[in-house]
């Protein structure tokens, strides 16, 4: 016997949808579980089944409805394979705005948000296209779609982002806004051609997320205490380091939020602007217009800033401008890609910053990584809440170097790293590994997760 199904239009109009089957029982999700008339109608439609009704939140209902629409119309979601006389342009014209394509894309976005994904990857293969989500730092394959539907999805995204729909040989970048009643996404799109078609990566920046405070970021007690004091530093350079995706921007946003915004002019230069903070002048860089970090840094000095945040020090020129800003009495926050806090000092020196200048402005260096937290619903065994991974959410592991007078003198003198490390050890400096071990012992994460992120300690 075929399983019963509800028409997508009926589901949409009545706020009800089938969520699962179990033997002779049908489980329905309802937006208004108190609608007795609707429940009576459904029971009469399926007299041979036990109908179970449960309340379903709007976001979960919309996700299932969008998936139902795309499945219901999958047979005509894209035209048949093009004949020799049929051009790529005509295929795109037919499918880019088709309802099945729109619903497929909507379902991908809704599922990504429900699973807390930071990125969506749509990757063309030899026979099919795979959709993968980056969840808690790892990629998870969620579905595969046919090549014709992939072309349609690509075209739809290009239309939404005002990109060239017919261009599939050159990379393209853009962004779109995705809004529902409960969230607002700024979606950054990167499209590059591959041997099988296109690789599309969508970075999801959720503007609806509440901005975290320093105390809630997950830093260990001692590190959190250090960070709480940083907003009181009058001038100088504060560095936050780590690889891509290690939470540097979130830490900086939380630090900026702690500043006296009402009486201080704060300007941030970012790529992209991930958190919208009222009272702070936030600037998006545009490399294609020759408005990179270095160019914007030169221009903002006429804006009379007290505090400057540089999203990333990528080159010598940006490093020099950030240092000079700190030398002239500004408080400067910046990020740098290094493996640990001590490497940041040598990275800036290798960029050509004289040791005496760096010593004069450097106030603190924070190095951090993100590791997955154990799902306490199942104690890492795997359950529906964590999508059977054993992990749910992430926490930060970090190390913090406060630059005192003695360490500043050592930096100015070009002291070798071993001597500086000895100085830090005397001050009971805790490394990333030390902090990670504490998180394992406290039951927040696992040794396996620490090894995955930090490798095996030598």
C-alpha positions in Angstrom: 0.0 0.0 0.0 1.3 3.4 -0.9 1.8 5.8 2.0 -0.9 8.6 2.1 0.2 12.1 1.1 -1.2 15.6 1.3 -1.1 18.0 -1.6 1.4 20.8 -1.0 -1.2 23.5 -1.8 -3.6 21.9 0.8 -0.8 21.9 3.4 0.1 25.5 2.7 -3.6 26.7 2.9 -4.4 24.8 6.1 -1.2 24.8 8.0 -0.8 21.0 8.3 1.8 18.6 7.0 2.7 14.9 7.3 5.9 14.6 9.4 6.4 10.8 9.6 4.8 7.4 9.5 5.0 4.5 12.0 3.1 1.4 11.1 -0.5 2.3 10.8 0.0 5.7 12.4 0.4 9.0 10.6 2.0 11.9 12.4 0.9 15.4 11.4 2.5 18.7 12.2 0.1 21.6 12.6 0.6 25.3 13.0 -2.7 25.4 15.0 -3.0 22.1 16.8 -6.3 23.3 18.3 -8.1 23.3 14.9 -10.6 20.5 15.6 -12.4 20.9 12.3 -9.3 20.3 10.3 -8.3 17.3 12.4 -11.8 15.8 11.8 -11.5 16.3 8.1 -8.1 14.6 8.0 -9.3 11.6 10.1 -12.2 11.1 7.7 -9.7 11.1 4.8 -7.6 8.4 6.4 -10.1 6.2 8.4 -7.7 3.1 8.2 -4.9 5.0 10.0 -4.4 6.4 13.5 -3.9 10.1 13.0 -1.6 11.8 15.6 -1.5 15.6 15.6 1.4 17.6 17.0 2.2 21.3 17.1 4.9 22.5 14.6 6.7 25.8 14.8 6.5 28.0 11.8 10.2 27.6 10.7 10.0 23.8 10.9 6.7 23.8 9.0 8.0 26.1 6.2 11.1 23.9 5.8 9.0 20.7 5.4 6.5 22.5 3.1 9.3 23.8 0.9 10.8 20.3 0.7 7.4 18.9 -0.2 6.9 21.4 -3.0 10.3 20.6 -4.5 9.7 16.8 -4.2 6.1 17.0 -5.6 7.2 18.9 -8.7 10.6 17.2 -9.2 9.5 15.5 -12.3 9.2 18.8 -14.1 11.8 20.7 -12.0 13.9 21.1 -15.1 13.5 20.5 -18.8 14.7 17.3 -20.4 18.3 17.2 -21.5 18.9 19.8 -24.2 18.9 18.7 -27.8 21.7 19.8 -30.2 19.5 22.7 -31.3 18.6 23.8 -27.8 20.9 26.4 -26.3 22.0 26.8 -22.7 20.2 30.2 -22.7 16.8 28.6 -23.5 17.3 26.1 -20.7 18.0 28.8 -18.2 15.0 30.9 -19.5 12.7 27.9 -18.8 13.9 26.8 -15.4 15.4 29.8 -13.6 12.1 31.0 -12.2 10.2 27.7 -12.1 8.4 27.1 -8.8 10.1 23.8 -8.2 13.5 25.5 -8.5 12.4 28.3 -6.2 11.1 25.8 -3.6 14.2 23.7 -3.8 16.4 26.7 -3.1 14.1 27.8 -0.3 14.3 24.3 1.3 18.1 24.4 1.1 18.2 27.7 2.9 15.7 26.7 5.5 17.4 23.4 6.2 20.8 25.2 6.5 19.5 27.6 9.0 17.7 24.9 11.0 21.0 22.9 11.2 23.0 26.0 12.1 25.2 25.8 9.0 27.7 28.6 8.3 28.1 27.8 4.6 26.3 26.0 1.8 28.4 24.2 -0.9 26.7 23.3 -4.2 29.3 21.2 -6.1 28.9 19.9 -9.6 30.1 16.3 -10.2 30.3 14.0 -13.2 26.8 12.7 -12.9 25.1 14.8 -10.1 25.5 17.8 -8.0 26.0 17.6 -4.2 24.7 20.0 -1.6 26.8 20.1 1.5 26.6 22.2 4.7 29.4 23.3 6.9 28.1 22.6 10.4 30.3 23.3 13.5 33.3 23.5 11.1 32.8 20.2 9.2 31.2 19.6 5.9 28.2 17.3 5.8 26.5 16.1 2.5 22.8 16.6 2.8 21.4 15.8 -0.7 22.2 15.4 -4.3 20.4 16.9 -7.3 20.5 16.3 -11.0 22.7 18.4 -13.3 19.8 20.1 -15.0 18.3 21.2 -11.6 21.8 22.3 -10.6 22.0 24.6 -13.6 18.6 26.0 -12.7 19.6 26.6 -9.1 22.8 28.3 -10.3 20.8 30.5 -12.6 18.3 31.4 -9.8 21.1 32.4 -7.5 22.7 34.6 -10.2 19.4 36.3 -10.8 19.0 37.1 -7.1 22.5 38.4 -6.8 22.4 40.5 -10.0 25.2 38.4 -11.6 25.6 37.4 -15.3 23.3 34.4 -15.7 24.9 33.3 -19.0 28.5 33.5 -17.6 29.8 30.0 -16.6 33.4 30.3 -17.6 34.6 33.0 -15.2 34.4 33.3 -11.4 31.6 35.6 -10.0 31.0 37.0 -6.5 27.9 38.7 -5.1 25.4 38.7 -2.3 21.7 38.4 -1.7 19.4 39.1 1.3 17.2 36.2 2.5 14.5 37.2 5.0 11.7 35.3 6.9 9.7 36.2 9.9 12.3 34.8 12.3 15.7 35.5 10.6 17.5 37.7 8.2 20.5 36.4 6.2 23.2 38.3 4.3 24.3 35.6 1.9 27.7 36.0 0.2 28.0 34.1 -3.0 31.2 32.8 -4.6 30.9 30.9 -8.0 33.9 29.4 -9.8 33.9 27.2 -12.9 35.0 23.5 -12.6 35.6 20.7 -15.0 32.0 19.4 -14.3 30.2 22.7 -14.1 30.3 25.2 -11.2 31.2 25.2 -7.6 29.0 27.5 -5.6 29.7 28.5 -2.0 27.1 30.5 0.0 28.3 32.1 3.2 25.4 32.6 5.6 25.7 35.7 7.9 22.7 35.7 10.2 21.9 39.3 11.0 19.2 38.0 13.4 21.7 36.5 15.8 22.0 38.4 19.0 25.5 39.7 19.6 27.4 37.7 22.3 29.0 39.2 25.3 32.6 38.4 26.3 31.3 36.3 29.2 29.2 34.1 27.0 31.8 33.3 24.3 33.1 30.2 26.1 36.5 31.5 27.2 38.0 29.9 30.4 37.7 32.0 33.6 41.2 33.4 33.6 41.1 34.3 29.9 37.7 35.9 30.2 39.0 38.1 33.0 41.8 39.3 30.8 39.4 40.1 28.0 37.1 42.0 30.3 40.0 44.4 31.0 40.9 45.1 27.3 38.2 47.8 26.7 40.0 49.8 29.4 43.2 50.0 27.4 43.5 53.6 26.3 45.6 53.1 23.1 47.8 50.5 21.4 47.3 47.4 19.3 45.2 44.4 20.3 45.6 41.3 18.0 43.3 38.3 17.7 44.9 35.5 15.7 43.9 32.1 14.4 43.0 30.3 11.1 39.9 31.1 9.0 36.7 30.1 10.9 38.2 30.3 14.4 35.8 32.9 15.7 38.1 35.9 15.6 35.5 38.3 14.3 33.0 37.2 17.0 35.6 37.9 19.7 36.4 41.3 18.2 32.7 42.2 17.9 32.1 41.3 21.6 35.1 43.4 22.6 33.9 46.4 20.6 30.4 46.1 22.1 32.0 46.5 25.6 33.5 49.9 24.7 31.9 53.2 25.6 30.1 53.7 22.3 28.2 56.8 23.3 31.3 59.0 23.9 33.8 57.2 21.5 34.1 57.2 17.7 34.6 53.6 16.7 35.2 52.7 13.1 35.6 49.1 11.8 36.8 48.0 8.4 35.6 44.5 7.6 35.3 41.9 4.9 32.4 41.1 5.2 30.5 43.0 8.0 29.3 40.0 10.0 27.7 41.7 13.0 25.7 44.9 12.8 26.5 46.9 16.0 24.5 50.1 16.7 26.7 53.1 17.3 29.7 51.8 15.4 30.7 53.0 11.9 31.1 49.8 10.0 32.7 49.8 6.5 32.7 47.0 4.0 35.9 46.8 1.9 35.5 46.5 -1.9 38.7 45.1 -3.4 37.2 45.3 -6.9 37.0 49.1 -6.4 40.5 49.3 -5.0 39.0 50.0 -1.6 40.9 47.3 0.4 41.9 47.5 4.1 44.9 49.7 3.4 43.0 52.2 1.2 40.1 52.5 3.7 42.6 52.8 6.6 44.1 55.9 5.0 40.7 57.5 4.5 39.2 57.0 7.9 41.8 59.1 9.7 39.8 62.2 8.5 36.8 60.7 10.3 38.3 61.5 13.7 38.2 57.9 15.2 39.1 57.0 18.7 39.0 53.3 18.1 39.8 51.4 14.9 39.1 47.8 14.0 40.9 46.3 11.1 39.2 43.1 10.0 42.4 41.5 8.8 46.0 42.5 8.4 46.8 40.9 5.0 49.9 42.8 3.8 52.8 45.0 4.9 51.0 48.3 4.0 48.0 47.5 6.2 50.3 46.4 9.0 52.2 49.7 8.8 49.1 51.8 8.8 47.6 49.9 11.8 50.9 50.3 13.8 51.0 54.0 13.0 47.4 54.5 14.0 48.3 52.9 17.4 51.4 55.1 17.7 49.3 58.2 17.3 47.1 57.4 20.3 44.3 55.3 18.8 43.2 51.9 20.2 43.5 49.5 17.3 42.0 46.0 17.1 43.0 43.7 14.3 43.1 40.0 13.2 46.0 38.1 11.9 46.3 34.6 10.5 48.8 32.8 12.7 48.8 29.4 14.5 49.5 30.8 18.0 50.0 34.1 19.8 53.8 34.2 19.8 53.8 33.7 16.0 52.0 37.0 15.6 54.9 38.9 16.9 57.3 37.4 14.4 54.8 37.6 11.6 54.6 41.4 12.0 58.3 41.7 12.2 58.6 39.6 9.0 56.2 42.1 7.3 58.8 44.7 7.9 57.5 46.3 11.2 60.6 47.4 13.2 60.8 45.6 16.6 60.9 48.9 18.5 57.7 50.1 16.9 55.9 46.9 17.5 57.0 46.9 21.2 55.7 50.5 21.6 52.2 49.7 20.6 51.5 46.0 21.2 49.3 45.5 24.3 47.9 41.9 24.0 47.7 39.0 21.6 44.8 36.4 21.7 45.1 33.2 19.7 42.0 31.0 19.4 40.4 28.0 17.8 36.9 26.6 17.8 36.1 23.0 18.8 32.9 21.1 18.8 31.1 20.6 22.1 29.7 17.3 23.3 26.0 17.0 22.9 24.6 16.6 26.4 21.3 15.4 25.2 22.9 12.1 24.2 26.4 12.4 25.9 28.2 12.1 22.5 26.3 8.9 21.5 24.4 10.6 18.7 20.7 11.7 18.7 18.2 13.8 16.7 19.3 17.0 18.4 22.9 16.7 17.2 21.9 15.0 13.9 23.6 11.9 15.2 27.1 13.4 15.3 27.6 13.4 19.1 28.4 17.1 19.0 26.2 20.2 19.2 27.6 23.7 18.9 31.2 24.9 19.5 33.3 26.5 22.2 36.5 28.4 22.1 40.0 27.3 23.2 42.5 30.1 23.5 45.8 31.5 24.7 46.4 35.1 25.8 49.6 37.1 26.0 49.4 40.3 27.9 52.4 42.4 26.9 54.0 43.7 30.1 57.0 46.0 30.3 59.6 43.2 30.4 58.1 41.4 27.4 57.9 44.7 25.5 61.6 45.3 26.1 62.3 41.8 24.8 60.3 42.4 21.7 62.2 45.7 21.1 65.5 44.0 21.5 64.6 41.2 19.1 64.9 38.5 21.7 64.7 34.9 20.5 61.4 33.1 20.9 62.8 30.6 23.5 63.6 33.4 26.0 60.2 35.0 25.6 58.5 31.7 26.1 60.5 31.2 29.3 59.3 34.7 30.5 55.7 33.7 29.8 56.1 30.4 31.6 57.2 32.3 34.7 53.9 34.1 34.5 52.1 30.8 34.3 51.1 31.3 30.7 48.7 28.6 29.4 48.9 27.5 25.8 46.1 26.5 23.5 46.8 22.9 24.4 46.6 23.7 28.1 43.2 25.4 27.6 42.1 22.5 25.5 42.9 19.9 28.2 40.9 21.9 30.7 37.9 21.8 28.3 38.3 18.0 27.9 38.5 17.5 31.7 35.5 19.6 32.3 33.4 17.5 29.9 32.9 20.1 27.2 34.7 18.4 24.4 36.7 15.3 23.6 40.4 14.4 23.1 39.5 13.3 19.5 38.1 16.8 18.8 41.2 18.5 20.2 43.5 16.3 18.0 41.4 17.1 15.0 41.8 20.8 15.6 45.3 21.1 17.0 46.9 17.9 15.8 49.0 15.6 18.0 51.1 17.5 20.5 54.8 16.9 19.9 
